[in-house]
Every structure is written in C-alpha cells, then in structure tokens.
Amino acid sequence: MSRAPLNYAAMPGFDPDTPVPGFYKMRLRSGARYVGVRIWYGAPLDPVTGEELDRSHRWQAHADGAYIDLERVWPQCAADRISDTEYAYLLSFGQWAEQHAPAVADPFQRVDPLQSPILF
C-alpha cells in the first residue's frame, strides 16, 4: 500500500522547491515518534564544535538536534509548522528518551506500544 501524494495545489502560494526557514515536526519513519525539524539558510556548522564555518551559505536542516539532508525532510515537513517552544520540547523529549525510554529514543525506528511508555 502506498501513501497518497501531497497535494501542493491545495496549499496556495506554496512552492515545494523553495524551503521556508522555521521549525517543523515530522516522523522520520512510519510509526516512529515525532521529531523537531529546524530549517535555515546560513553558513554550515562545524560537526565537532558547532561553530559556523567560513563557507558559502546554504539551506540546511536539523532533525532531533542532528544534521540531516534537507531533501530528506523538505517538503514533507511543510504541513506541520510548530513554535520554537514545541521544537525545544521535542528536542528535550528525545534527550530524555535516550536515558529513560530507549524503546522510543531512536527516531528511525517504529515505536512498539508494548515496550514504550505512554506518550501524551
């Protein structure tokens, strides 16, 4: 069974080829937990220190606090824009899950309801 394609015609003024900076939420896999996605245009970040590098600016994305290819998340996440507060919550939930609920910690794995805590 395949998923229905996104209907961009129902979103007037939306161009799927041009990313919109901001905060979004999405699932990186069917049945997985939601992760916060941040999209921005700017200098790339050093993977070790997190400082901006002296390189040309480009569109970039973070999912669950880690770098992810922009093509992996855009335009799928465009329909679920969130506030920066909810983005911070999703990041903190992911960090909490690494220590306290390993069954839901990996955003690329399906959540097993028999092994995971109740998520509200």
FENHUSUL-V476630 format. One line per field, one symbol per residue. phi: phi as a letter, one per 30 degrees, with the letter a starting at -180 (. if undefined). A space follows every 10 residues. Layout:
phi->???
This chain:
phi->.cddddcddd cdiccddcdc dlcbbacdad idddbdbcca clddcddcci ddcdbddadb bbbhicdbde ddcccedddc dbdddddddd dddddddecc bddcdddccd dcddccddcc
